[in-house]
Amino acid sequence: MENVNLDLRTAEILGKGNKYRQIHFLVECAIVLQDYLLTRTYEKRSFVYE
């Protein structure tokens, strides 16, 4: 969660070549992500599972 900024709608992700990249997402995505995070219990893991 420390890599996600819902106000600015940005996230830092680990991409190809093990490099961190800043991405931007739409307002709709921020709303859905915020709703999801409110219903989820926090664990020190990614919210996207492989």
mmCIF file of the N, C-alpha and C atoms, coordinates in Angstrom:
data_MODEL
# 
_entry.id   MODEL 
# 
loop_
_atom_site.group_PDB 
_atom_site.id 
_atom_site.type_symbol 
_atom_site.label_atom_id 
_atom_site.label_alt_id 
_atom_site.label_comp_id 
_atom_site.label_asym_id 
_atom_site.label_entity_id 
_atom_site.label_seq_id 
_atom_site.pdbx_PDB_ins_code 
_atom_site.Cartn_x 
_atom_site.Cartn_y 
_atom_site.Cartn_z 
_atom_site.occupancy 
_atom_site.B_iso_or_equiv 
_atom_site.pdbx_formal_charge 
_atom_site.auth_seq_id 
_atom_site.auth_comp_id 
_atom_site.auth_asym_id 
_atom_site.auth_atom_id 
_atom_site.pdbx_PDB_model_num 
ATOM 1   N N  . MET A 1 1  ? 0.818   -1.198  0.000   1.00 0.00 ? 1  MET A N  1 
ATOM 2   C CA . MET A 1 1  ? 0.000   0.000   0.000   1.00 0.00 ? 1  MET A CA 1 
ATOM 3   C C  . MET A 1 1  ? 0.857   1.255   0.000   1.00 0.00 ? 1  MET A C  1 
ATOM 4   N N  . GLU A 1 2  ? 2.070   1.152   0.455   1.00 0.00 ? 2  GLU A N  1 
ATOM 5   C CA . GLU A 1 2  ? 2.930   2.340   0.469   1.00 0.00 ? 2  GLU A CA 1 
ATOM 6   C C  . GLU A 1 2  ? 3.291   2.806   -0.939  1.00 0.00 ? 2  GLU A C  1 
ATOM 7   N N  . ASN A 1 3  ? 3.009   1.990   -1.946  1.00 0.00 ? 3  ASN A N  1 
ATOM 8   C CA . ASN A 1 3  ? 3.323   2.344   -3.329  1.00 0.00 ? 3  ASN A CA 1 
ATOM 9   C C  . ASN A 1 3  ? 2.111   2.851   -4.103  1.00 0.00 ? 3  ASN A C  1 
ATOM 10  N N  . VAL A 1 4  ? 0.963   3.007   -3.423  1.00 0.00 ? 4  VAL A N  1 
ATOM 11  C CA . VAL A 1 4  ? -0.265  3.448   -4.091  1.00 0.00 ? 4  VAL A CA 1 
ATOM 12  C C  . VAL A 1 4  ? -0.694  4.790   -3.515  1.00 0.00 ? 4  VAL A C  1 
ATOM 13  N N  . ASN A 1 5  ? -0.995  5.747   -4.406  1.00 0.00 ? 5  ASN A N  1 
ATOM 14  C CA . ASN A 1 5  ? -1.509  7.047   -3.995  1.00 0.00 ? 5  ASN A CA 1 
ATOM 15  C C  . ASN A 1 5  ? -2.861  7.228   -4.675  1.00 0.00 ? 5  ASN A C  1 
ATOM 16  N N  . LEU A 1 6  ? -3.942  7.038   -3.912  1.00 0.00 ? 6  LEU A N  1 
ATOM 17  C CA . LEU A 1 6  ? -5.282  7.133   -4.492  1.00 0.00 ? 6  LEU A CA 1 
ATOM 18  C C  . LEU A 1 6  ? -5.651  8.564   -4.871  1.00 0.00 ? 6  LEU A C  1 
ATOM 19  N N  . ASP A 1 7  ? -5.121  9.551   -4.134  1.00 0.00 ? 7  ASP A N  1 
ATOM 20  C CA . ASP A 1 7  ? -5.425  10.952  -4.447  1.00 0.00 ? 7  ASP A CA 1 
ATOM 21  C C  . ASP A 1 7  ? -4.850  11.361  -5.799  1.00 0.00 ? 7  ASP A C  1 
ATOM 22  N N  . LEU A 1 8  ? -3.622  10.955  -6.061  1.00 0.00 ? 8  LEU A N  1 
ATOM 23  C CA . LEU A 1 8  ? -2.987  11.286  -7.346  1.00 0.00 ? 8  LEU A CA 1 
ATOM 24  C C  . LEU A 1 8  ? -3.247  10.234  -8.418  1.00 0.00 ? 8  LEU A C  1 
ATOM 25  N N  . ARG A 1 9  ? -3.864  9.114   -7.993  1.00 0.00 ? 9  ARG A N  1 
ATOM 26  C CA . ARG A 1 9  ? -4.163  7.987   -8.874  1.00 0.00 ? 9  ARG A CA 1 
ATOM 27  C C  . ARG A 1 9  ? -2.895  7.461   -9.552  1.00 0.00 ? 9  ARG A C  1 
ATOM 28  N N  . THR A 1 10 ? -1.885  7.198   -8.709  1.00 0.00 ? 10 THR A N  1 
ATOM 29  C CA . THR A 1 10 ? -0.628  6.647   -9.195  1.00 0.00 ? 10 THR A CA 1 
ATOM 30  C C  . THR A 1 10 ? -0.232  5.456   -8.333  1.00 0.00 ? 10 THR A C  1 
ATOM 31  N N  . ALA A 1 11 ? 0.602   4.616   -8.906  1.00 0.00 ? 11 ALA A N  1 
ATOM 32  C CA . ALA A 1 11 ? 1.170   3.487   -8.173  1.00 0.00 ? 11 ALA A CA 1 
ATOM 33  C C  . ALA A 1 11 ? 2.559   3.217   -8.719  1.00 0.00 ? 11 ALA A C  1 
ATOM 34  N N  . GLU A 1 12 ? 3.406   2.734   -7.855  1.00 0.00 ? 12 GLU A N  1 
ATOM 35  C CA . GLU A 1 12 ? 4.733   2.333   -8.281  1.00 0.00 ? 12 GLU A CA 1 
ATOM 36  C C  . GLU A 1 12 ? 4.736   0.816   -8.352  1.00 0.00 ? 12 GLU A C  1 
ATOM 37  N N  . ILE A 1 13 ? 5.077   0.294   -9.513  1.00 0.00 ? 13 ILE A N  1 
ATOM 38  C CA . ILE A 1 13 ? 5.064   -1.157  -9.708  1.00 0.00 ? 13 ILE A CA 1 
ATOM 39  C C  . ILE A 1 13 ? 6.440   -1.644  -10.123 1.00 0.00 ? 13 ILE A C  1 
ATOM 40  N N  . LEU A 1 14 ? 6.693   -2.896  -9.840  1.00 0.00 ? 14 LEU A N  1 
ATOM 41  C CA . LEU A 1 14 ? 7.927   -3.535  -10.274 1.00 0.00 ? 14 LEU A CA 1 
ATOM 42  C C  . LEU A 1 14 ? 7.679   -4.102  -11.660 1.00 0.00 ? 14 LEU A C  1 
ATOM 43  N N  . GLY A 1 15 ? 8.413   -3.605  -12.606 1.00 0.00 ? 15 GLY A N  1 
ATOM 44  C CA . GLY A 1 15 ? 8.192   -4.002  -13.991 1.00 0.00 ? 15 GLY A CA 1 
ATOM 45  C C  . GLY A 1 15 ? 9.313   -4.860  -14.543 1.00 0.00 ? 15 GLY A C  1 
ATOM 46  N N  . LYS A 1 16 ? 9.315   -4.940  -15.836 1.00 0.00 ? 16 LYS A N  1 
ATOM 47  C CA . LYS A 1 16 ? 10.309  -5.704  -16.565 1.00 0.00 ? 16 LYS A CA 1 
ATOM 48  C C  . LYS A 1 16 ? 11.717  -5.224  -16.224 1.00 0.00 ? 16 LYS A C  1 
ATOM 49  N N  . GLY A 1 17 ? 12.623  -6.140  -16.099 1.00 0.00 ? 17 GLY A N  1 
ATOM 50  C CA . GLY A 1 17 ? 14.001  -5.782  -15.788 1.00 0.00 ? 17 GLY A CA 1 
ATOM 51  C C  . GLY A 1 17 ? 14.199  -5.404  -14.337 1.00 0.00 ? 17 GLY A C  1 
ATOM 52  N N  . ASN A 1 18 ? 13.238  -5.788  -13.478 1.00 0.00 ? 18 ASN A N  1 
ATOM 53  C CA . ASN A 1 18 ? 13.302  -5.468  -12.048 1.00 0.00 ? 18 ASN A CA 1 
ATOM 54  C C  . ASN A 1 18 ? 13.437  -3.976  -11.783 1.00 0.00 ? 18 ASN A C  1 
ATOM 55  N N  . LYS A 1 19 ? 12.788  -3.153  -12.617 1.00 0.00 ? 19 LYS A N  1 
ATOM 56  C CA . LYS A 1 19 ? 12.806  -1.702  -12.441 1.00 0.00 ? 19 LYS A CA 1 
ATOM 57  C C  . LYS A 1 19 ? 11.442  -1.233  -11.966 1.00 0.00 ? 19 LYS A C  1 
ATOM 58  N N  . TYR A 1 20 ? 11.456  -0.302  -11.024 1.00 0.00 ? 20 TYR A N  1 
ATOM 59  C CA . TYR A 1 20 ? 10.203  0.275   -10.555 1.00 0.00 ? 20 TYR A CA 1 
ATOM 60  C C  . TYR A 1 20 ? 9.759   1.367   -11.509 1.00 0.00 ? 20 TYR A C  1 
ATOM 61  N N  . ARG A 1 21 ? 8.442   1.365   -11.795 1.00 0.00 ? 21 ARG A N  1 
ATOM 62  C CA . ARG A 1 21 ? 7.872   2.342   -12.712 1.00 0.00 ? 21 ARG A CA 1 
ATOM 63  C C  . ARG A 1 21 ? 6.626   2.957   -12.086 1.00 0.00 ? 21 ARG A C  1 
ATOM 64  N N  . GLN A 1 22 ? 6.397   4.217   -12.397 1.00 0.00 ? 22 GLN A N  1 
ATOM 65  C CA . GLN A 1 22 ? 5.211   4.920   -11.925 1.00 0.00 ? 22 GLN A CA 1 
ATOM 66  C C  . GLN A 1 22 ? 4.108   4.744   -12.968 1.00 0.00 ? 22 GLN A C  1 
ATOM 67  N N  . ILE A 1 23 ? 2.940   4.309   -12.534 1.00 0.00 ? 23 ILE A N  1 
ATOM 68  C CA . ILE A 1 23 ? 1.812   4.197   -13.450 1.00 0.00 ? 23 ILE A CA 1 
ATOM 69  C C  . ILE A 1 23 ? 0.683   5.092   -12.956 1.00 0.00 ? 23 ILE A C  1 
ATOM 70  N N  . HIS A 1 24 ? -0.194  5.461   -13.861 1.00 0.00 ? 24 HIS A N  1 
ATOM 71  C CA . HIS A 1 24 ? -1.359  6.281   -13.535 1.00 0.00 ? 24 HIS A CA 1 
ATOM 72  C C  . HIS A 1 24 ? -2.602  5.474   -13.871 1.00 0.00 ? 24 HIS A C  1 
ATOM 73  N N  . PHE A 1 25 ? -3.687  5.676   -13.097 1.00 0.00 ? 25 PHE A N  1 
ATOM 74  C CA . PHE A 1 25 ? -4.916  4.955   -13.387 1.00 0.00 ? 25 PHE A CA 1 
ATOM 75  C C  . PHE A 1 25 ? -6.112  5.897   -13.317 1.00 0.00 ? 25 PHE A C  1 
ATOM 76  N N  . LEU A 1 26 ? -7.203  5.466   -13.923 1.00 0.00 ? 26 LEU A N  1 
ATOM 77  C CA . LEU A 1 26 ? -8.402  6.282   -14.033 1.00 0.00 ? 26 LEU A CA 1 
ATOM 78  C C  . LEU A 1 26 ? -9.117  6.460   -12.694 1.00 0.00 ? 26 LEU A C  1 
ATOM 79  N N  . VAL A 1 27 ? -9.965  7.463   -12.636 1.00 0.00 ? 27 VAL A N  1 
ATOM 80  C CA . VAL A 1 27 ? -10.772 7.731   -11.444 1.00 0.00 ? 27 VAL A CA 1 
ATOM 81  C C  . VAL A 1 27 ? -11.595 6.501   -11.080 1.00 0.00 ? 27 VAL A C  1 
ATOM 82  N N  . GLU A 1 28 ? -12.179 5.847   -12.078 1.00 0.00 ? 28 GLU A N  1 
ATOM 83  C CA . GLU A 1 28 ? -12.998 4.660   -11.840 1.00 0.00 ? 28 GLU A CA 1 
ATOM 84  C C  . GLU A 1 28 ? -12.192 3.566   -11.148 1.00 0.00 ? 28 GLU A C  1 
ATOM 85  N N  . CYS A 1 29 ? -10.954 3.405   -11.568 1.00 0.00 ? 29 CYS A N  1 
ATOM 86  C CA . CYS A 1 29 ? -10.083 2.400   -10.963 1.00 0.00 ? 29 CYS A CA 1 
ATOM 87  C C  . CYS A 1 29 ? -9.783  2.772   -9.506  1.00 0.00 ? 29 CYS A C  1 
ATOM 88  N N  . ALA A 1 30 ? -9.550  4.037   -9.229  1.00 0.00 ? 30 ALA A N  1 
ATOM 89  C CA . ALA A 1 30 ? -9.281  4.485   -7.863  1.00 0.00 ? 30 ALA A CA 1 
ATOM 90  C C  . ALA A 1 30 ? -10.479 4.216   -6.957  1.00 0.00 ? 30 ALA A C  1 
ATOM 91  N N  . ILE A 1 31 ? -11.682 4.440   -7.458  1.00 0.00 ? 31 ILE A N  1 
ATOM 92  C CA . ILE A 1 31 ? -12.896 4.202   -6.679  1.00 0.00 ? 31 ILE A CA 1 
ATOM 93  C C  . ILE A 1 31 ? -13.042 2.720   -6.352  1.00 0.00 ? 31 ILE A C  1 
ATOM 94  N N  . VAL A 1 32 ? -12.865 1.883   -7.350  1.00 0.00 ? 32 VAL A N  1 
ATOM 95  C CA . VAL A 1 32 ? -12.978 0.432   -7.152  1.00 0.00 ? 32 VAL A CA 1 
ATOM 96  C C  . VAL A 1 32 ? -11.889 -0.058  -6.205  1.00 0.00 ? 32 VAL A C  1 
ATOM 97  N N  . LEU A 1 33 ? -10.675 0.428   -6.383  1.00 0.00 ? 33 LEU A N  1 
ATOM 98  C CA . LEU A 1 33 ? -9.571  0.020   -5.523  1.00 0.00 ? 33 LEU A CA 1 
ATOM 99  C C  . LEU A 1 33 ? -9.807  0.456   -4.079  1.00 0.00 ? 33 LEU A C  1 
ATOM 100 N N  . GLN A 1 34 ? -10.309 1.666   -3.889  1.00 0.00 ? 34 GLN A N  1 
ATOM 101 C CA . GLN A 1 34 ? -10.599 2.150   -2.540  1.00 0.00 ? 34 GLN A CA 1 
ATOM 102 C C  . GLN A 1 34 ? -11.684 1.304   -1.872  1.00 0.00 ? 34 GLN A C  1 
ATOM 103 N N  . ASP A 1 35 ? -12.734 0.981   -2.605  1.00 0.00 ? 35 ASP A N  1 
ATOM 104 C CA . ASP A 1 35 ? -13.787 0.114   -2.065  1.00 0.00 ? 35 ASP A CA 1 
ATOM 105 C C  . ASP A 1 35 ? -13.242 -1.260  -1.701  1.00 0.00 ? 35 ASP A C  1 
ATOM 106 N N  . TYR A 1 36 ? -12.409 -1.800  -2.556  1.00 0.00 ? 36 TYR A N  1 
ATOM 107 C CA . TYR A 1 36 ? -11.806 -3.100  -2.295  1.00 0.00 ? 36 TYR A CA 1 
ATOM 108 C C  . TYR A 1 36 ? -10.958 -3.069  -1.023  1.00 0.00 ? 36 TYR A C  1 
ATOM 109 N N  . LEU A 1 37 ? -10.148 -2.036  -0.887  1.00 0.00 ? 37 LEU A N  1 
ATOM 110 C CA . LEU A 1 37 ? -9.252  -1.950  0.257   1.00 0.00 ? 37 LEU A CA 1 
ATOM 111 C C  . LEU A 1 37 ? -10.001 -1.766  1.571   1.00 0.00 ? 37 LEU A C  1 
ATOM 112 N N  . LEU A 1 38 ? -11.174 -1.169  1.524   1.00 0.00 ? 38 LEU A N  1 
ATOM 113 C CA . LEU A 1 38 ? -11.981 -0.999  2.734   1.00 0.00 ? 38 LEU A CA 1 
ATOM 114 C C  . LEU A 1 38 ? -12.554 -2.324  3.232   1.00 0.00 ? 38 LEU A C  1 
ATOM 115 N N  . THR A 1 39 ? -12.733 -3.278  2.340   1.00 0.00 ? 39 THR A N  1 
ATOM 116 C CA . THR A 1 39 ? -13.321 -4.570  2.721   1.00 0.00 ? 39 THR A CA 1 
ATOM 117 C C  . THR A 1 39 ? -12.266 -5.624  3.012   1.00 0.00 ? 39 THR A C  1 
ATOM 118 N N  . ARG A 1 40 ? -11.028 -5.326  2.775   1.00 0.00 ? 40 ARG A N  1 
ATOM 119 C CA . ARG A 1 40 ? -9.944  -6.297  2.882   1.00 0.00 ? 40 ARG A CA 1 
ATOM 120 C C  . ARG A 1 40 ? -9.182  -6.110  4.186   1.00 0.00 ? 40 ARG A C  1 
ATOM 121 N N  . THR A 1 41 ? -8.783  -7.215  4.788   1.00 0.00 ? 41 THR A N  1 
ATOM 122 C CA . THR A 1 41 ? -7.899  -7.121  5.939   1.00 0.00 ? 41 THR A CA 1 
ATOM 123 C C  . THR A 1 41 ? -6.469  -6.997  5.440   1.00 0.00 ? 41 THR A C  1 
ATOM 124 N N  . TYR A 1 42 ? -5.705  -6.169  6.083   1.00 0.00 ? 42 TYR A N  1 
ATOM 125 C CA . TYR A 1 42 ? -4.355  -5.881  5.615   1.00 0.00 ? 42 TYR A CA 1 
ATOM 126 C C  . TYR A 1 42 ? -3.391  -7.016  5.936   1.00 0.00 ? 42 TYR A C  1 
ATOM 127 N N  . GLU A 1 43 ? -2.665  -7.420  4.919   1.00 0.00 ? 43 GLU A N  1 
ATOM 128 C CA . GLU A 1 43 ? -1.560  -8.352  5.064   1.00 0.00 ? 43 GLU A CA 1 
ATOM 129 C C  . GLU A 1 43 ? -0.411  -7.795  4.253   1.00 0.00 ? 43 GLU A C  1 
ATOM 130 N N  . LYS A 1 44 ? 0.781   -8.100  4.628   1.00 0.00 ? 44 LYS A N  1 
ATOM 131 C CA . LYS A 1 44 ? 1.952   -7.615  3.910   1.00 0.00 ? 44 LYS A CA 1 
ATOM 132 C C  . LYS A 1 44 ? 2.193   -8.457  2.660   1.00 0.00 ? 44 LYS A C  1 
ATOM 133 N N  . ARG A 1 45 ? 1.187   -8.480  1.773   1.00 0.00 ? 45 ARG A N  1 
ATOM 134 C CA . ARG A 1 45 ? 1.277   -9.216  0.516   1.00 0.00 ? 45 ARG A CA 1 
ATOM 135 C C  . ARG A 1 45 ? 0.620   -8.391  -0.568  1.00 0.00 ? 45 ARG A C  1 
ATOM 136 N N  . SER A 1 46 ? 0.885   -8.730  -1.769  1.00 0.00 ? 46 SER A N  1 
ATOM 137 C CA . SER A 1 46 ? 0.268   -8.084  -2.900  1.00 0.00 ? 46 SER A CA 1 
ATOM 138 C C  . SER A 1 46 ? -1.215  -8.430  -2.936  1.00 0.00 ? 46 SER A C  1 
ATOM 139 N N  . PHE A 1 47 ? -2.055  -7.496  -3.398  1.00 0.00 ? 47 PHE A N  1 
ATOM 140 C CA . PHE A 1 47 ? -3.461  -7.808  -3.519  1.00 0.00 ? 47 PHE A CA 1 
ATOM 141 C C  . PHE A 1 47 ? -3.779  -8.485  -4.848  1.00 0.00 ? 47 PHE A C  1 
ATOM 142 N N  . VAL A 1 48 ? -2.793  -8.637  -5.690  1.00 0.00 ? 48 VAL A N  1 
ATOM 143 C CA . VAL A 1 48 ? -2.956  -9.362  -6.952  1.00 0.00 ? 48 VAL A CA 1 
ATOM 144 C C  . VAL A 1 48 ? -2.181  -10.663 -6.809  1.00 0.00 ? 48 VAL A C  1 
ATOM 145 N N  . TYR A 1 49 ? -2.875  -11.761 -6.967  1.00 0.00 ? 49 TYR A N  1 
ATOM 146 C CA . TYR A 1 49 ? -2.235  -13.069 -6.817  1.00 0.00 ? 49 TYR A CA 1 
ATOM 147 C C  . TYR A 1 49 ? -1.900  -13.648 -8.166  1.00 0.00 ? 49 TYR A C  1 
ATOM 148 N N  . GLU A 1 50 ? -0.772  -14.333 -8.227  1.00 0.00 ? 50 GLU A N  1 
ATOM 149 C CA . GLU A 1 50 ? -0.354  -14.958 -9.480  1.00 0.00 ? 50 GLU A CA 1 
ATOM 150 C C  . GLU A 1 50 ? -0.912  -16.344 -9.588  1.00 0.00 ? 50 GLU A C  1 
# 
